[in-house]
Amino acid sequence: EIVLLLKSAGVARYAASRHLSRIVIGYDSRVQGRFLAQLVSALFLSEGLHVYLFDRVCSFPELTFAIPFLKADMGILISASHNDKRYNGYKLVSATGAQFSVAERNHIYDNFIKKISLADLKELDLSPEEKNRLVLLGSPRRPGRKGLAGSSFINVQPHHLAHIKNFILDLKMLRQWAKKISIGYSAFHGAGRYSVPQLLKQLGFSKLKVIHRLNRVDGLFPCFLLEQQPDPGDPVAAAIAVREFVREYGRSAFNRLDLLIGTDPDADRAGVVVRVPGSQQQAYREIVARPAHVVLPKKLSRLGSRGDWLLLEADLTWTLLLWYRLEKKRLAGGDFSEDFVVLNHCTSDALAALALKYGVGVVKTWVGFAMISEAIDRVWKGEELSPEKCPHLVYQTIAMEGRKINVGAFEQSNGFSIFGGPPLPGERLGQNGHVRDKDGTLAAVLLT
């Protein structure tokens, strides 16, 4: 609590120095997330800010969408993302819904957070006037609400889900196939449970089986051991999802699945498990076999693929997704002359080769989605982007002359979004673009 209050007091002073007045605060399924979010909200209210507080577990993409949607100045998510149950964290986001740049983060820490002491903390006994600056993000009809009482409500989730639907390229094909596709879903005890199944059902995917033990909002992650991470890109987490699916629905139901989708606790990452055809399973048993020197605890040694399923690496899923979207645009006679993709330098070069095949420009950044977002913002502003000009940011650029429309942003650790073109005057999101950080809900729907 003290660490969060000290950090938040520093952020509040930074906000005052920039004349920022509106902040969005949320929390995912981590232990004491609701309490910590309310505590931080009380501090910002006492510092004179207007606070939009999610009234239930929310995903990071919902928060990054809510900030530009509400024209807020910044946001905070209480979350440790995909890390194990011992941790919690503090994601700080700018007015655009993107993470602050490295330079701005260093400025906030060095000049504000670092200088805060316990003597700077106020009593959090809020007055009625201060409480009136609180708006709850959710439905006023939701039962069981506890803690801070907001004066009004705004439900952001339907707008976020509607926005995602704009990125489906072939609604006719979707309507033709949605009822035939068999899907499993794992929320890994997190916020994706509120968005991914709902959106898939709205789109007509009626053969959806949710893994209910993994659908419980529980920061202790009861289906995992202490050091395990609820990360949809982790083979152990995938094995847990398969195990729980089979436990609930049976092996024959698993054998009928077309894919099993997973999102991490704050739902900004997505992973995909696919079945392996019988004729290929022996080869995959050899591929996924553990080396003889790798000895796992008994509880883990039983986990893993028997060659009948495979967790697709993010490099594969993003390459397939980009190929599909570029090919659909080519078949429709689209123009690629202004298009570009951005990927972290450790992400598959297949993405770069594929983009160049279609005449799409490429930017490779250093690791982190904050780097991806900053690079796209600089392209939009017409700044020269090169390793020489931006050595802290850019690893390589290829064929970037005249580019301004981002058609994909990818990272090897299962992060994805589409930023679109430069924002219109007064707007925060790019034209025909989505949130400026990764969105596992968007990825799950487009991959499905």
C-alpha positions in Angstrom: 0.0 0.0 0.0 2.7 2.5 1.0 4.7 1.8 -2.2 1.6 2.4 -4.4 0.7 5.6 -2.5 4.2 7.0 -2.7 4.3 6.3 -6.5 0.8 7.7 -7.0 1.6 10.9 -5.1 4.6 11.4 -7.4 2.4 10.8 -10.5 -0.2 13.2 -9.1 2.5 15.9 -8.8 3.6 15.2 -12.3 -0.1 15.6 -13.4 -0.3 19.0 -11.7 2.9 20.1 -13.4 1.4 19.2 -16.8 -2.1 20.6 -15.9 -3.6 17.1 -16.3 -6.9 16.6 -14.5 -8.6 13.3 -15.6 -7.3 9.8 -14.9 -8.7 6.3 -15.6 -7.9 3.6 -13.0 -8.5 -0.1 -13.3 -7.4 -3.5 -11.9 -7.2 -7.0 -13.1 -7.6 -10.3 -11.1 -4.5 -9.9 -8.9 -4.8 -10.3 -5.1 -6.3 -7.1 -3.5 -6.6 -5.5 -6.9 -9.9 -3.8 -6.2 -8.7 -2.5 -2.8 -5.4 -1.1 -4.3 -7.3 0.6 -7.2 -9.7 2.2 -4.8 -6.8 3.3 -2.6 -5.0 4.9 -5.5 -8.3 6.5 -6.7 -8.8 8.1 -3.3 -5.3 9.6 -3.5 -5.9 11.1 -6.9 -9.3 12.5 -5.8 -7.6 14.1 -2.8 -5.1 15.7 -5.1 -7.9 17.3 -7.1 -8.1 15.0 -10.1 -11.3 13.6 -11.7 -11.2 9.8 -11.5 -12.8 7.2 -13.8 -12.6 4.0 -11.9 -13.6 0.6 -13.3 -16.0 -1.1 -10.9 -14.9 -4.6 -11.7 -11.9 -6.5 -13.0 -10.9 -4.9 -16.4 -8.5 -5.8 -19.1 -5.5 -3.6 -20.1 -7.0 -3.1 -23.6 -10.3 -1.8 -22.0 -8.3 0.7 -20.0 -6.1 1.8 -23.0 -9.4 2.3 -25.0 -11.2 4.1 -22.2 -8.5 6.8 -21.9 -8.9 8.2 -25.5 -12.6 7.4 -25.5 -13.2 9.5 -22.4 -10.7 12.1 -23.4 -8.8 11.5 -20.1 -5.2 12.6 -19.6 -3.6 9.3 -18.4 -4.4 5.9 -16.8 -3.2 3.3 -14.3 -3.9 -0.5 -14.3 -3.1 -2.4 -11.1 -1.7 -5.5 -12.7 1.3 -7.8 -13.0 0.1 -9.0 -16.4 1.2 -12.6 -17.1 3.6 -13.0 -14.2 3.1 -15.5 -11.4 0.8 -15.0 -8.4 3.4 -13.5 -6.0 3.5 -10.2 -7.9 1.5 -7.1 -8.5 2.3 -4.1 -10.6 1.4 -0.6 -11.8 1.0 0.1 -15.5 1.1 3.8 -16.2 -0.4 5.0 -19.5 -0.5 8.3 -21.4 -3.4 10.3 -22.8 -3.2 8.4 -26.1 -3.6 5.0 -24.4 0.0 4.2 -25.2 2.6 3.7 -22.6 4.7 6.7 -21.8 8.0 6.9 -23.8 11.2 5.9 -22.0 12.3 9.5 -21.8 9.0 10.6 -20.2 9.0 7.7 -17.8 12.5 8.6 -16.6 11.3 12.2 -16.2 8.3 11.2 -14.1 10.5 9.0 -11.9 13.5 11.2 -11.5 11.7 14.5 -11.0 8.5 13.4 -9.1 8.3 9.8 -7.8 11.9 9.8 -6.5 11.3 13.0 -4.6 8.2 11.9 -2.7 8.4 10.9 1.0 6.0 9.6 3.6 5.6 13.2 4.9 4.0 14.1 1.5 1.1 11.7 1.9 -2.3 13.0 2.8 -5.1 11.6 4.9 -7.5 9.9 2.5 -10.7 10.9 4.3 -12.6 12.2 1.3 -15.1 15.0 1.4 -18.5 14.8 -0.5 -17.1 17.2 -3.1 -14.0 15.0 -3.7 -16.2 11.9 -4.0 -18.3 13.7 -6.6 -15.3 13.8 -9.0 -15.5 10.0 -9.2 -17.2 8.3 -12.1 -17.5 4.5 -12.1 -16.9 2.7 -15.4 -19.5 -0.1 -15.6 -23.2 -0.7 -15.4 -25.2 0.8 -12.5 -27.3 -2.4 -12.5 -24.2 -4.5 -11.5 -24.9 -6.1 -8.1 -22.5 -6.4 -5.2 -20.6 -3.1 -5.7 -18.5 -2.2 -2.7 -16.1 0.5 -1.7 -16.0 4.0 -3.2 -19.5 5.2 -4.4 -19.4 7.1 -7.7 -21.9 9.8 -8.6 -22.4 8.5 -12.1 -21.7 5.5 -14.4 -20.3 5.1 -17.9 -20.1 1.6 -19.5 -17.1 1.5 -21.8 -17.0 -2.2 -22.6 -19.7 -2.2 -25.4 -17.8 0.6 -27.2 -14.5 -1.3 -26.9 -16.1 -4.5 -28.3 -17.9 -2.6 -31.1 -14.6 -1.0 -32.1 -12.9 -4.5 -32.4 -15.6 -5.6 -34.8 -14.5 -2.9 -37.3 -11.3 -5.0 -38.0 -13.1 -8.0 -39.4 -12.4 -8.1 -43.1 -14.9 -10.6 -44.4 -18.3 -10.6 -42.5 -19.8 -12.9 -45.2 -17.2 -15.6 -44.7 -17.5 -15.2 -40.9 -21.3 -15.7 -41.0 -20.8 -18.8 -43.2 -18.2 -20.5 -40.9 -18.9 -19.2 -37.4 -21.4 -21.8 -36.5 -19.1 -24.6 -37.7 -16.0 -23.7 -35.8 -15.4 -25.5 -32.4 -13.5 -23.2 -30.0 -12.2 -23.6 -26.4 -11.3 -20.6 -24.3 -9.1 -20.0 -21.3 -9.2 -16.7 -19.4 -6.3 -17.9 -17.1 -8.2 -16.6 -14.1 -8.3 -13.1 -15.6 -10.2 -10.2 -17.2 -10.6 -11.8 -20.7 -13.6 -13.7 -19.3 -15.7 -10.5 -19.6 -14.8 -9.8 -23.3 -13.6 -12.7 -25.4 -16.5 -15.1 -25.0 -19.0 -12.3 -25.2 -17.6 -11.0 -28.4 -17.2 -14.4 -30.0 -20.8 -15.2 -29.2 -22.0 -11.9 -30.7 -20.2 -12.8 -33.9 -22.0 -16.1 -34.1 -19.5 -18.6 -32.8 -22.0 -20.8 -31.1 -19.7 -23.8 -30.6 -17.7 -22.1 -27.8 -16.6 -24.0 -24.7 -15.3 -21.9 -21.9 -13.0 -23.6 -19.4 -14.8 -22.8 -16.2 -12.0 -23.5 -13.6 -9.8 -21.1 -15.5 -12.6 -18.6 -15.9 -12.8 -17.8 -12.2 -11.4 -14.4 -11.3 -8.8 -15.5 -8.8 -5.4 -13.9 -8.2 -4.1 -17.0 -6.5 -4.3 -18.8 -9.9 -5.4 -22.1 -8.3 -4.7 -24.1 -11.4 -1.0 -23.1 -11.3 1.9 -23.9 -9.0 3.8 -21.1 -7.3 6.3 -20.3 -10.0 4.1 -20.9 -13.0 3.0 -18.0 -15.2 -0.5 -17.7 -16.6 1.0 -16.6 -19.9 -0.9 -17.8 -23.0 2.5 -18.0 -24.8 4.0 -20.4 -22.3 3.8 -24.2 -23.1 3.2 -25.1 -19.5 0.2 -22.7 -19.3 -1.1 -24.2 -22.6 -0.8 -27.7 -21.1 -2.8 -26.6 -18.1 -5.5 -25.2 -20.3 -5.6 -28.5 -22.3 -5.7 -30.5 -19.1 -8.6 -28.4 -17.7 -10.5 -28.5 -20.9 -10.2 -32.3 -21.0 -11.1 -32.6 -17.3 -14.3 -30.6 -17.9 -15.5 -31.7 -21.4 -13.6 -34.9 -22.1 -11.0 -36.1 -24.5 -13.4 -36.6 -27.4 -14.6 -33.0 -27.1 -11.0 -31.8 -27.2 -10.4 -33.9 -30.3 -13.2 -32.0 -32.0 -11.8 -28.6 -31.3 -10.5 -26.4 -34.1 -8.6 -24.2 -31.8 -8.2 -23.3 -28.1 -7.6 -19.6 -27.4 -6.1 -18.2 -24.2 -5.6 -14.7 -22.8 -3.5 -13.7 -19.8 -4.9 -12.1 -16.6 -5.0 -8.5 -18.0 -6.0 -9.9 -21.5 -3.4 -8.0 -23.5 -1.8 -11.2 -24.9 -3.4 -14.0 -26.8 -2.2 -17.5 -27.5 -3.5 -20.3 -29.7 -3.4 -24.1 -29.3 -4.3 -26.2 -32.4 -4.8 -29.9 -32.8 -2.2 -31.9 -34.8 -3.5 -34.3 -37.5 -3.1 -37.9 -36.6 -0.6 -38.6 -39.4 1.7 -35.9 -38.0 1.5 -36.6 -34.3 4.6 -38.9 -34.2 6.7 -36.2 -35.7 5.4 -33.7 -33.1 6.0 -36.0 -30.3 9.7 -35.9 -31.3 9.6 -32.1 -31.7 8.1 -31.4 -28.2 10.0 -34.1 -26.4 12.1 -32.8 -23.4 15.8 -33.3 -23.5 17.0 -36.1 -21.2 18.8 -33.6 -18.9 15.6 -31.7 -18.2 14.0 -33.0 -15.1 10.7 -31.5 -13.9 8.8 -31.8 -10.6 6.2 -34.7 -10.7 3.3 -32.3 -10.9 4.8 -30.7 -14.0 6.2 -33.9 -15.6 2.7 -35.1 -16.5 2.0 -31.8 -18.3 2.7 -31.4 -22.0 1.6 -32.4 -25.4 1.4 -36.0 -26.4 1.9 -34.9 -30.0 -1.8 -34.4 -30.5 -1.8 -30.6 -29.9 0.6 -27.7 -30.5 0.9 -24.2 -29.0 1.6 -22.0 -31.9 4.5 -19.6 -31.3 3.5 -15.9 -31.6 5.9 -15.7 -34.6 3.7 -18.2 -36.4 0.3 -16.7 -35.4 1.3 -13.2 -36.4 2.8 -14.3 -39.7 -0.4 -16.2 -40.6 -2.6 -13.2 -39.4 -0.6 -10.6 -41.4 -0.5 -12.9 -44.5 -4.3 -13.2 -44.4 -5.0 -9.5 -44.0 -2.5 -8.5 -46.7 -3.8 -11.1 -49.1 -7.4 -10.1 -48.6 -6.4 -6.5 -49.3 -4.5 -7.5 -52.5 -7.5 -9.5 -53.7 -9.7 -6.4 -53.2 -7.3 -4.3 -55.3 -5.9 -2.4 -52.3 -3.0 0.0 -52.4 0.0 -0.8 -50.1 2.1 2.3 -50.9 1.4 4.0 -47.6 1.4 0.9 -45.4 3.9 -0.3 -42.9 4.3 -2.8 -40.1 6.3 -2.5 -36.8 7.8 -5.4 -34.9 10.4 -5.8 -32.1 13.7 -6.9 -33.5 13.5 -10.4 -31.8 10.2 -11.1 -33.6 10.2 -13.3 -36.7 11.9 -12.0 -39.8 9.1 -13.8 -41.7 6.9 -10.8 -40.9 9.4 -8.5 -42.5 9.8 -10.7 -45.6 6.1 -11.1 -45.9 5.5 -7.3 -45.6 8.1 -6.6 -48.3 6.6 -9.2 -50.6 3.4 -7.1 -50.6 5.2 -3.8 -50.9 4.7 -2.8 -47.2 7.4 -0.9 -45.3 9.0 -2.3 -42.1 10.2 -0.8 -38.9 12.1 -3.0 -36.3 12.4 -1.5 -32.8 14.1 -2.6 -29.6 12.0 -4.8 -27.3 8.7 -3.6 -25.8 5.4 -2.4 -27.0 6.2 1.1 -25.7 9.0 1.1 -28.4 6.5 0.0 -31.1 4.0 2.7 -30.1 6.6 5.5 -30.0 8.0 4.5 -33.4 4.6 4.6 -35.0 3.9 8.0 -33.4 7.1 9.3 -34.9 6.2 8.0 -38.4 2.8 9.7 -38.1 4.6 13.0 -37.3 6.8 12.7 -40.3 10.0 12.4 -38.3 13.1 10.7 -39.7 13.2 7.3 -38.2 16.6 5.5 -38.4 19.0 3.7 -36.1 21.3 6.7 -36.5 18.7 9.3 -35.5 16.9 7.1 -32.8 19.5 4.6 -31.5 17.5 4.1 -28.3 14.4 3.1 -30.3 15.0 1.8 -33.8 16.9 -1.3 -34.8 16.2 -1.2 -38.6 13.9 0.4 -41.1 13.2 -1.0 -44.6 11.4 0.7 -47.5 9.8 3.4 -45.3 9.6 6.3 -47.7 6.1 7.8 -47.9 4.6 5.4 -45.3 2.0 6.6 -42.8 -0.6 3.8 -42.3 0.2 1.0 -39.8 -1.4 -2.3 -40.7 0.1 -4.3 -37.9 2.2 -4.1 -34.7 3.7 -7.3 -33.4 5.9 -8.6 -30.6 7.3 -12.1 -30.1 5.8 -12.2 -26.6 2.2 -12.5 -28.0 1.4 -8.8 -28.3 -0.5 -7.4 -31.3 -2.5 -4.3 -32.4 -3.3 -2.3 -35.5 -2.6 1.5 -35.2 -4.0 2.7 -38.6 -3.2 6.2 -40.0 -2.3 9.5 -38.2 -5.1 10.6 -35.9 -7.6 13.2 -37.1 -7.4 16.6 -35.3 -8.7 16.3 -31.8 -8.6 12.5 -31.8 -6.2 10.2 -29.9 -6.6 6.9 -31.8 -5.3 6.5 -35.4 -7.6 6.7 -38.3 -9.1 3.2 -38.8 -6.8 2.1 -35.9 -7.2 0.4 -32.6 -5.6 0.9 -29.2 -2.0 2.0 -29.0 -0.9 -1.0 -27.0 -1.5 -4.7 -27.4 -5.0 -6.2 -27.2 -5.5 -9.9 -26.6 -9.2 -9.6 -27.2 -8.6 -8.2 -30.7 -6.0 -10.8 -31.4 -8.2 -13.7 -30.2 -11.1 -12.6 -32.4 -9.0 -12.0 -35.5 -7.1 -15.3 -35.1 -10.4 -17.1 -34.7 
